[in-house]
Amino acid sequence: MNDENQEINAKQNGLPIKRLAPIVLLVIGLGAAFFYDLHHFFSFEMLKENRESLLSWAQDNHILSAVVFIAAYAGAIAISLPGAIWLTILGGFMFGTLEGGIFVVVAATLGATVIFLAARYAFADFFYEKAGPAIRRMEDGFRANAVSYMLVLRLVPLFPFWLVNLVPAFLGVSTRTYVISTFIGIMPGTFVYASLGNGIGHLIDAGQVPDLSIIFAPEVLGPLIGLAALSLVPVIYKRFKARGRVAG
């Protein structure tokens, strides 16, 4: 009986220590990355200085370089290390637009899923217990249209990638829905930057710096917004259908 009471008190007072373990490991990983200045490797200067060696390594060790790249990218996303955009550009530079883009989509989805599962395991129950009625109504709405909302969040760069990785963990999104919508939703933006990486050699030769705001150019952002709008069609249809039933 005492053990049961202690367990109940622990749940009431806060989060069980064991639930925090995955998050703690990721935070330690992020701290180690900053301690060893790993984020400084994600830059145009790094790519420029190591241009020939990176291309040579990718050509001579194609499978190994692809595996290392995917693992490094997934790890960077899992610990929310800043500068992952340069890894996307690096993927296009080393492997080309198509292959590099595919590697990035796979790696980013893996890394995002790790942080999603860690956050849900650690905080979802605690968040649900503390959430008020308004938050729970938002959770119900998000869960009912999870695919549509996730695609919008992934397609249009309104919020930081790490934030979009975390929020669905607290709003009842299933792992399957999260993985599929992430995989599909990040494709367009990924291939834009992979294409930029594929042609970055010409920019280096010309003494120019790549424009990372290319994603906000009208010819790029416009189609992304269009895809996001299409993603919301099921949500709009459900609401009109529900209103029709009420009116009937």
Backbone bond lengths (Angstrom), bond angles and torsions (degrees), N, CA, C in turn:
res aa  C-N    CA-C-N  psi(-1)  N-CA   C-N-CA  omega(-1)  CA-C   N-CA-C  phi
1 M - - - 1.475 - - 1.522 110.39 -
2 N 1.324 117.31 -41.43 1.462 120.09 179.26 1.524 111.60 -62.78
3 D 1.346 116.29 -39.33 1.456 120.02 178.77 1.523 111.11 -63.18
4 E 1.344 115.72 -40.45 1.462 119.60 179.51 1.520 110.22 -65.14
5 N 1.331 116.50 -41.44 1.461 120.11 179.21 1.527 111.57 -64.05
6 Q 1.340 115.49 -40.27 1.459 118.70 179.23 1.529 110.98 -64.29
7 E 1.340 115.69 -39.60 1.468 118.98 179.56 1.523 110.71 -65.01
8 I 1.341 115.52 -41.78 1.469 119.48 179.07 1.521 110.60 -63.74
9 N 1.338 116.69 -43.23 1.464 120.47 178.70 1.515 111.51 -62.99
10 A 1.320 116.53 -38.82 1.462 120.05 179.98 1.520 110.25 -63.26
11 K 1.327 116.48 -40.48 1.459 119.57 179.41 1.521 111.14 -68.18
12 Q 1.350 115.56 -35.89 1.455 118.88 -178.37 1.524 111.36 -73.39
13 N 1.321 116.89 -35.34 1.462 120.73 -176.04 1.523 113.48 -80.00
14 G 1.284 117.59 -22.60 1.466 118.94 -179.91 1.505 112.04 167.49
15 L 1.337 116.31 -154.54 1.447 122.87 -175.42 1.526 111.19 -89.99
16 P 1.343 117.56 135.24 1.456 119.67 173.07 1.530 110.42 -60.56
17 I 1.323 116.64 140.93 1.453 121.22 -176.38 1.531 111.34 -57.77
18 K 1.327 116.82 -41.83 1.463 120.00 -176.13 1.530 111.97 -61.62
19 R 1.334 116.73 -29.39 1.465 119.18 179.43 1.525 111.72 -71.07
20 L 1.318 116.24 -24.55 1.458 119.95 -179.09 1.527 112.80 -82.72
21 A 1.322 116.92 -10.93 1.466 120.60 -174.15 1.533 113.57 -55.07
22 P 1.357 120.32 -47.96 1.465 119.34 -179.83 1.529 112.86 -60.84
23 I 1.331 116.21 -41.69 1.458 119.84 179.82 1.519 110.63 -66.29
24 V 1.331 116.05 -41.18 1.468 120.44 178.83 1.525 110.11 -59.78
25 L 1.321 117.71 -43.23 1.462 121.42 179.20 1.519 111.19 -62.02
26 L 1.333 117.01 -41.57 1.461 120.36 179.10 1.525 111.30 -66.96
27 V 1.332 116.14 -39.28 1.466 119.94 177.89 1.525 110.48 -65.14
28 I 1.328 116.32 -40.45 1.463 120.02 176.54 1.527 110.19 -61.70
29 G 1.330 115.84 -41.25 1.456 119.78 177.46 1.512 112.24 -61.77
30 L 1.337 116.97 -41.56 1.464 120.89 177.59 1.527 110.66 -64.67
31 G 1.342 116.13 -42.88 1.452 119.77 178.47 1.523 111.97 -62.23
32 A 1.327 116.73 -41.34 1.469 120.74 178.55 1.523 110.89 -64.37
33 A 1.331 116.50 -38.60 1.466 120.19 179.59 1.526 110.96 -63.13
34 F 1.338 116.74 -41.19 1.462 119.87 177.92 1.528 111.05 -71.52
35 F 1.329 116.70 -35.96 1.464 120.08 179.82 1.524 111.11 -61.91
36 Y 1.326 115.86 -39.48 1.465 120.37 -179.61 1.533 112.47 -93.78
37 D 1.348 115.81 10.08 1.470 121.83 176.72 1.528 112.81 56.94
38 L 1.323 116.88 35.46 1.458 119.43 -178.97 1.521 112.48 -66.46
39 H 1.350 116.33 -29.07 1.459 119.06 -178.99 1.526 111.78 -66.11
40 H 1.331 117.55 -20.63 1.461 120.26 178.54 1.530 112.11 -71.98
41 F 1.333 115.93 -15.46 1.455 119.41 176.89 1.532 111.30 -76.32
42 F 1.341 116.33 -16.61 1.456 120.23 -179.55 1.527 108.69 -92.38
43 S 1.310 116.22 78.85 1.459 120.31 -176.11 1.523 110.08 -155.95
44 F 1.307 115.09 163.86 1.466 121.16 177.79 1.518 110.79 -66.32
45 E 1.322 117.13 -36.97 1.464 120.62 -179.17 1.524 111.33 -63.97
46 M 1.340 116.32 -41.09 1.455 119.78 178.03 1.521 110.91 -61.22
47 L 1.321 115.46 -45.62 1.460 119.85 -179.32 1.527 110.71 -64.40
48 K 1.310 115.52 -41.82 1.463 121.01 -179.20 1.529 111.48 -63.56
49 E 1.332 116.10 -44.58 1.464 120.65 -177.00 1.527 112.74 -70.82
50 N 1.338 116.91 -29.47 1.466 120.72 -176.14 1.532 111.92 -110.50
51 R 1.291 116.28 21.79 1.463 122.09 -174.28 1.529 112.61 -53.26
52 E 1.308 117.17 -56.15 1.457 121.38 -174.43 1.527 111.61 -67.28
53 S 1.324 117.21 -42.73 1.463 119.86 -178.25 1.523 111.72 -66.14
54 L 1.334 117.56 -37.03 1.463 121.06 178.26 1.524 111.04 -65.30
55 L 1.322 116.69 -45.97 1.462 120.51 179.33 1.527 110.97 -64.09
56 S 1.314 115.96 -41.76 1.459 120.37 -179.78 1.519 111.24 -64.07
57 W 1.339 116.40 -43.25 1.464 120.74 179.67 1.521 110.97 -63.88
58 A 1.348 117.23 -42.67 1.460 120.97 -179.33 1.527 111.39 -65.26
59 Q 1.323 117.49 -35.95 1.458 121.11 -179.78 1.523 112.17 -75.06
60 D 1.320 117.10 -38.11 1.466 120.80 -177.19 1.523 113.24 -82.58
61 N 1.327 116.42 -24.33 1.472 120.83 -177.44 1.531 109.04 -134.32
62 H 1.301 115.58 63.60 1.464 119.79 -168.97 1.531 112.37 -60.60
63 I 1.329 117.00 -50.87 1.464 119.96 -176.78 1.531 110.87 -66.60
64 L 1.325 116.58 -46.41 1.465 120.18 -179.75 1.525 111.08 -61.98
65 S 1.313 116.91 -44.68 1.474 119.99 -179.20 1.526 110.87 -63.96
66 A 1.334 116.66 -36.46 1.467 119.96 178.69 1.527 110.66 -66.64
67 V 1.331 116.61 -43.54 1.470 120.77 179.68 1.526 111.03 -64.24
68 V 1.327 116.48 -44.26 1.463 120.88 179.13 1.525 110.23 -63.66
69 F 1.334 116.71 -43.01 1.462 120.57 179.85 1.521 111.00 -61.25
70 I 1.335 117.10 -47.95 1.466 120.85 -178.81 1.526 110.57 -62.33
71 A 1.328 116.91 -42.75 1.464 120.31 -179.88 1.528 111.12 -64.82
72 A 1.341 116.29 -43.52 1.465 120.04 -179.81 1.521 110.86 -65.44
73 Y 1.314 116.81 -41.19 1.473 120.67 -179.28 1.533 109.96 -66.00
74 A 1.336 116.19 -46.90 1.465 119.86 -179.98 1.524 110.58 -60.32
75 G 1.336 116.70 -41.11 1.457 120.18 178.39 1.514 112.62 -63.95
76 A 1.341 116.34 -41.03 1.463 120.52 179.20 1.524 111.45 -62.94
77 I 1.331 116.49 -39.79 1.463 120.43 178.62 1.523 110.72 -70.02
78 A 1.328 117.05 -40.88 1.465 120.98 -177.55 1.523 111.55 -61.20
79 I 1.326 117.50 -36.94 1.467 120.04 -179.62 1.535 111.60 -96.05
80 S 1.337 116.14 5.66 1.475 122.14 177.76 1.530 112.17 59.11
81 L 1.319 116.20 42.17 1.460 121.27 179.75 1.529 109.43 -73.76
82 P 1.338 118.24 128.68 1.466 120.62 179.43 1.532 111.85 -63.33
83 G 1.333 115.26 153.14 1.454 119.60 174.14 1.510 114.98 93.50
84 A 1.344 117.12 11.41 1.467 119.51 -178.69 1.527 111.47 -62.04
85 I 1.319 117.50 -22.39 1.460 120.51 178.97 1.525 110.84 -58.76
86 W 1.340 115.69 -33.54 1.463 119.53 178.50 1.516 111.11 -71.26
87 L 1.324 117.68 -27.78 1.455 120.19 174.71 1.530 110.18 -69.12
88 T 1.330 116.72 -34.86 1.463 119.92 175.88 1.521 110.37 -64.13
89 I 1.322 115.59 -44.89 1.462 120.37 177.12 1.531 110.17 -62.87
90 L 1.328 116.20 -40.31 1.459 120.45 178.11 1.523 111.23 -62.51
91 G 1.328 116.66 -37.94 1.461 120.17 177.93 1.516 111.71 -61.14
92 G 1.336 116.28 -43.90 1.464 119.67 177.08 1.511 111.99 -66.18
93 F 1.317 116.36 -35.69 1.467 121.58 -179.98 1.527 111.33 -67.17
94 M 1.330 117.31 -43.92 1.460 121.55 -175.58 1.526 113.55 -80.39
95 F 1.339 116.50 -35.55 1.465 119.29 -170.26 1.529 114.08 -120.99
96 G 1.320 117.78 -2.74 1.455 120.07 -178.04 1.516 111.88 91.99
97 T 1.314 116.27 166.22 1.466 120.99 -174.63 1.522 112.80 -61.08
98 L 1.329 117.42 -51.04 1.466 120.61 -174.54 1.525 111.90 -70.25
99 E 1.334 116.15 -57.08 1.459 119.64 -176.91 1.529 110.96 -66.05
100 G 1.326 116.81 -43.90 1.455 120.03 178.42 1.515 112.03 -62.00
101 G 1.338 116.24 -40.63 1.462 120.38 178.55 1.515 111.79 -62.82
102 I 1.337 116.53 -41.31 1.468 120.34 178.53 1.520 110.79 -63.98
103 F 1.327 116.50 -43.74 1.466 119.80 178.68 1.527 110.68 -59.82
104 V 1.318 116.53 -41.60 1.462 120.80 -178.76 1.527 110.91 -66.38
105 V 1.322 117.23 -44.79 1.467 120.69 -179.68 1.531 110.67 -60.22
106 V 1.320 116.34 -44.77 1.470 120.42 178.58 1.528 110.71 -63.08
107 A 1.335 116.14 -48.20 1.462 120.29 -177.48 1.525 111.93 -65.34
108 A 1.319 116.78 -44.17 1.469 119.97 -179.20 1.521 110.99 -64.79
109 T 1.328 117.05 -38.46 1.463 120.15 178.14 1.524 110.60 -65.22
110 L 1.327 117.05 -42.00 1.467 120.72 177.65 1.526 111.06 -61.58
111 G 1.328 116.51 -49.65 1.458 120.27 -179.36 1.519 112.81 -62.75
112 A 1.333 116.22 -41.85 1.460 120.68 179.51 1.520 110.86 -64.88
113 T 1.329 117.03 -36.88 1.465 120.88 179.39 1.526 111.15 -67.20
114 V 1.328 116.89 -36.35 1.461 120.50 178.24 1.526 110.66 -61.10
115 I 1.329 117.64 -49.79 1.464 120.32 -178.24 1.530 111.08 -69.39
116 F 1.320 117.00 -33.34 1.465 121.52 176.50 1.525 110.68 -62.03
117 L 1.337 116.65 -49.42 1.462 120.60 -178.93 1.528 111.59 -66.66
118 A 1.332 116.44 -38.74 1.461 120.22 178.94 1.521 111.01 -63.70
119 A 1.334 116.37 -44.01 1.466 120.50 -179.56 1.517 111.12 -67.48
120 R 1.328 116.96 -40.40 1.461 119.41 179.99 1.525 111.31 -66.82
121 Y 1.313 116.60 -41.85 1.465 120.87 179.06 1.528 111.19 -63.70
122 A 1.330 116.07 -38.91 1.463 119.71 -174.94 1.518 113.17 -81.84
123 F 1.336 117.31 -40.88 1.461 119.28 -165.88 1.524 116.28 -121.24
124 A 1.333 118.92 -15.57 1.469 119.98 -170.65 1.522 112.73 -58.64
125 D 1.344 117.06 -48.51 1.465 119.91 -179.15 1.525 111.48 -64.17
126 F 1.330 115.54 -42.35 1.463 120.62 179.06 1.535 110.60 -62.75
127 F 1.340 115.68 -43.82 1.462 120.71 179.51 1.526 110.84 -62.75
128 Y 1.334 115.94 -42.08 1.463 119.56 -178.60 1.524 111.35 -65.04
129 E 1.323 116.73 -38.91 1.459 120.45 179.16 1.522 111.88 -65.19
130 K 1.330 116.70 -36.43 1.460 120.92 -176.46 1.527 112.90 -87.03
131 A 1.333 116.75 -17.15 1.466 119.95 -174.71 1.526 110.91 -69.63
132 G 1.315 115.41 144.51 1.452 121.20 176.93 1.516 111.40 -87.91
133 P 1.335 116.94 -179.10 1.471 121.26 -178.31 1.533 113.16 -58.79
134 A 1.323 117.59 -38.34 1.458 120.31 -178.20 1.523 111.36 -63.45
135 I 1.337 115.71 -43.14 1.456 120.21 178.97 1.521 110.35 -65.05
136 R 1.321 116.42 -38.69 1.463 119.47 -179.10 1.522 111.38 -68.86
137 R 1.323 117.40 -34.64 1.472 120.02 175.67 1.525 109.82 -66.08
138 M 1.340 116.34 -40.35 1.453 119.73 177.41 1.523 110.53 -63.81
139 E 1.332 115.29 -38.16 1.464 119.81 178.28 1.519 110.88 -63.08
140 D 1.333 117.33 -42.88 1.462 121.14 179.01 1.525 110.98 -62.00
141 G 1.335 115.72 -43.24 1.466 119.71 179.63 1.517 112.21 -66.06
142 F 1.321 116.16 -41.06 1.468 120.79 -179.53 1.522 109.98 -66.81
143 R 1.329 115.76 -42.44 1.461 119.71 -177.85 1.535 110.80 -65.78
144 A 1.331 116.97 -37.20 1.462 120.71 -179.01 1.523 112.47 -68.02
145 N 1.330 116.40 -25.42 1.468 120.51 -178.32 1.527 110.61 -128.75
146 A 1.330 115.24 38.52 1.466 120.73 -170.57 1.522 112.92 -59.32
147 V 1.328 117.49 -43.88 1.464 120.21 -177.55 1.518 110.62 -62.08
148 S 1.320 116.77 -46.70 1.465 120.86 -178.66 1.521 111.34 -62.48
149 Y 1.323 117.10 -48.63 1.459 120.17 -178.38 1.529 111.66 -66.15
150 M 1.337 116.65 -39.45 1.460 119.62 178.92 1.525 111.31 -64.01
151 L 1.322 117.06 -40.71 1.463 119.92 179.35 1.524 110.93 -63.68
152 V 1.328 116.73 -40.61 1.465 120.30 178.05 1.530 110.14 -61.77
153 L 1.315 116.71 -46.40 1.466 120.83 -179.06 1.522 111.83 -64.08
154 R 1.327 116.94 -33.69 1.458 120.71 -179.56 1.536 111.74 -80.69
155 L 1.301 117.30 -36.84 1.463 120.63 -175.45 1.522 112.78 -73.86
156 V 1.327 116.11 -45.28 1.463 120.36 -175.58 1.532 109.32 -99.72
157 P 1.320 118.17 122.32 1.478 121.41 -175.35 1.527 113.37 -76.58
158 L 1.334 115.88 61.97 1.460 120.30 -179.46 1.524 111.85 -84.35
159 F 1.326 116.08 -31.73 1.460 121.03 -175.26 1.529 109.83 -127.13
160 P 1.341 117.67 154.73 1.468 120.24 178.04 1.526 111.58 -58.76
161 F 1.323 115.57 146.13 1.462 120.90 -177.20 1.520 111.32 -58.19
162 W 1.347 117.25 -40.42 1.462 120.31 -177.65 1.520 111.88 -64.94
163 L 1.343 116.68 -32.49 1.456 120.27 -179.68 1.527 110.79 -70.54
164 V 1.327 115.72 -41.21 1.463 120.13 178.22 1.533 110.35 -67.68
165 N 1.317 117.15 -24.98 1.464 120.12 175.46 1.524 111.67 -69.30
166 L 1.331 116.42 -33.29 1.458 120.91 -172.54 1.530 114.17 -90.14
167 V 1.319 117.22 -44.76 1.466 120.80 -171.54 1.530 113.23 -56.09
168 P 1.344 119.92 -45.40 1.471 118.93 -179.70 1.525 113.68 -59.04
169 A 1.327 117.45 -24.22 1.459 120.16 178.65 1.518 111.40 -64.70
170 F 1.332 117.30 -25.52 1.459 121.82 -178.52 1.530 112.40 -97.50
171 L 1.335 116.91 -2.98 1.463 119.97 -174.73 1.523 112.98 -116.37
172 G 1.313 116.26 21.09 1.461 120.08 171.47 1.512 115.90 76.17
173 V 1.324 118.99 17.88 1.463 120.91 179.04 1.529 108.95 -74.11
174 S 1.329 116.62 132.50 1.458 120.03 179.31 1.528 110.22 -71.15
175 T 1.318 115.66 154.95 1.460 120.20 179.89 1.526 110.75 -61.51
176 R 1.303 117.10 -41.78 1.472 121.21 -179.76 1.519 111.26 -60.47
177 T 1.324 116.36 -47.36 1.470 120.67 178.57 1.518 110.96 -62.87
178 Y 1.313 116.22 -41.98 1.461 121.42 -179.30 1.525 110.85 -61.92
179 V 1.317 117.24 -47.21 1.465 121.32 -177.35 1.529 110.90 -65.05
180 I 1.323 116.85 -47.55 1.462 120.30 -177.19 1.527 111.21 -64.58
181 S 1.322 117.15 -47.08 1.468 120.14 -177.98 1.521 111.39 -68.17
182 T 1.337 117.38 -33.53 1.461 119.96 176.24 1.517 110.38 -67.20
183 F 1.316 117.01 -47.41 1.462 122.55 -178.64 1.530 110.95 -57.40
184 I 1.327 115.51 -46.04 1.476 119.86 -178.19 1.527 110.78 -76.53
185 G 1.320 116.67 -42.73 1.457 120.95 -172.72 1.515 114.96 -67.08
186 I 1.342 117.34 -30.13 1.469 118.82 -177.96 1.528 112.57 -88.25
187 M 1.315 117.62 -6.24 1.469 120.16 -176.67 1.530 114.04 -58.63
188 P 1.343 118.79 -52.95 1.474 118.18 -175.69 1.523 113.27 -57.71
189 G 1.333 117.20 -51.02 1.461 120.34 -179.49 1.514 112.25 -63.44
190 T 1.335 116.13 -36.75 1.460 120.32 179.55 1.522 111.34 -61.48
191 F 1.316 116.68 -46.21 1.462 119.76 -177.04 1.532 111.92 -70.94
192 V 1.327 116.60 -25.09 1.462 118.77 173.70 1.529 110.08 -63.07
193 Y 1.328 116.14 -48.55 1.466 119.79 -178.43 1.527 112.03 -75.28
194 A 1.329 117.57 -31.07 1.462 119.71 175.46 1.519 110.03 -65.67
195 S 1.331 116.72 -37.97 1.468 121.04 176.14 1.526 110.77 -64.53
196 L 1.336 115.55 -39.31 1.467 119.93 176.20 1.528 110.16 -61.94
197 G 1.323 116.09 -41.37 1.462 120.02 178.29 1.514 112.25 -66.36
198 N 1.318 116.47 -35.67 1.461 120.76 -179.84 1.529 112.10 -62.65
199 G 1.334 115.80 -30.03 1.464 119.45 -179.10 1.514 113.95 -106.29
200 I 1.347 116.31 11.73 1.455 119.00 -174.41 1.523 112.17 -69.64
201 G 1.332 116.54 -22.66 1.460 119.25 177.37 1.503 112.20 -59.52
202 H 1.326 116.33 -38.06 1.469 120.52 178.67 1.527 110.86 -66.47
203 L 1.342 116.39 -35.85 1.462 120.21 178.00 1.525 110.10 -66.99
204 I 1.332 116.37 -40.81 1.462 120.19 178.87 1.524 110.31 -62.58
205 D 1.323 115.99 -43.90 1.466 120.38 179.80 1.523 111.43 -63.32
206 A 1.333 115.44 -32.05 1.464 119.83 -178.74 1.521 112.36 -87.96
207 G 1.344 116.67 -0.95 1.456 120.50 -179.87 1.515 112.96 72.61
208 Q 1.330 117.35 27.28 1.454 121.72 -178.75 1.520 110.98 -108.35
209 V 1.332 115.39 161.56 1.462 122.48 178.33 1.525 108.48 -110.56
210 P 1.335 118.49 135.28 1.469 120.47 -179.18 1.523 112.48 -62.84
211 D 1.308 116.02 145.26 1.460 122.59 -179.48 1.533 108.73 -91.37
212 L 1.330 116.80 103.16 1.466 120.43 -177.63 1.524 112.60 -72.79
213 S 1.315 117.26 -13.20 1.469 120.37 178.57 1.519 111.69 -85.04
214 I 1.322 117.13 11.58 1.457 120.91 -178.80 1.522 111.91 -58.14
215 I 1.327 116.29 -28.79 1.458 120.16 -178.64 1.522 111.39 -64.62
216 F 1.351 117.30 -21.40 1.464 121.33 -179.49 1.527 112.40 -95.63
217 A 1.322 116.50 1.37 1.461 119.43 175.85 1.533 108.89 -65.35
218 P 1.342 118.24 140.79 1.470 120.89 -175.79 1.525 113.98 -53.31
219 E 1.338 116.44 -38.77 1.460 118.98 -177.72 1.528 112.54 -71.72
220 V 1.330 117.48 -15.55 1.462 121.51 176.48 1.528 111.03 -101.43
221 L 1.336 116.28 -48.52 1.459 120.43 -177.52 1.522 112.01 -67.28
222 G 1.336 116.63 -34.90 1.461 120.48 -179.38 1.525 112.91 -56.62
223 P 1.340 118.22 -54.28 1.468 118.62 177.35 1.529 113.60 -61.16
224 L 1.341 117.73 -34.97 1.454 120.18 178.42 1.532 110.79 -63.58
225 I 1.324 115.70 -42.68 1.471 119.89 177.68 1.525 110.03 -64.43
226 G 1.343 115.82 -38.71 1.458 119.96 177.02 1.519 112.27 -60.70
227 L 1.331 116.63 -43.78 1.464 120.65 176.99 1.529 111.03 -64.15
228 A 1.338 115.79 -39.31 1.462 119.66 178.30 1.525 110.86 -63.38
229 A 1.334 115.94 -40.52 1.463 120.09 178.47 1.526 111.01 -63.24
230 L 1.331 116.59 -40.25 1.463 120.03 176.89 1.526 110.91 -62.99
231 S 1.323 116.18 -34.50 1.457 120.44 179.24 1.523 112.22 -64.39
232 L 1.329 115.95 -26.46 1.467 120.58 -178.54 1.523 113.29 -86.53
233 V 1.326 117.60 -6.39 1.463 120.69 -179.25 1.524 111.98 -56.54
234 P 1.347 119.88 -45.53 1.470 119.06 177.97 1.528 113.23 -59.98
235 V 1.332 117.03 -36.23 1.466 120.65 178.62 1.529 110.38 -64.48
236 I 1.330 115.44 -46.68 1.468 120.21 -179.78 1.532 110.39 -63.20
237 Y 1.329 116.34 -41.27 1.463 120.83 179.86 1.527 110.99 -61.40
238 K 1.344 115.95 -43.88 1.467 120.13 179.71 1.526 111.22 -60.91
239 R 1.344 116.01 -39.51 1.467 119.08 -178.26 1.529 111.46 -69.33
240 F 1.337 116.44 -41.75 1.459 119.26 177.64 1.517 110.76 -64.81
241 K 1.323 116.76 -38.09 1.457 120.81 179.10 1.518 110.66 -65.71
242 A 1.344 115.71 -40.51 1.470 119.86 179.72 1.534 110.59 -66.28
243 R 1.338 116.69 -40.45 1.460 119.94 177.99 1.521 110.73 -64.51
244 G 1.314 116.33 -37.24 1.469 120.15 179.19 1.520 111.50 -63.30
245 R 1.331 115.42 -38.39 1.462 118.65 178.46 1.520 111.45 -67.15
246 V 1.362 115.33 -40.70 1.469 119.59 179.09 1.531 110.28 -63.74
247 A 1.332 116.03 -43.35 1.458 120.01 -179.17 1.526 111.87 -66.67
248 G 1.366 115.07 -33.52 1.445 119.47 -179.95 1.527 111.31 -72.58
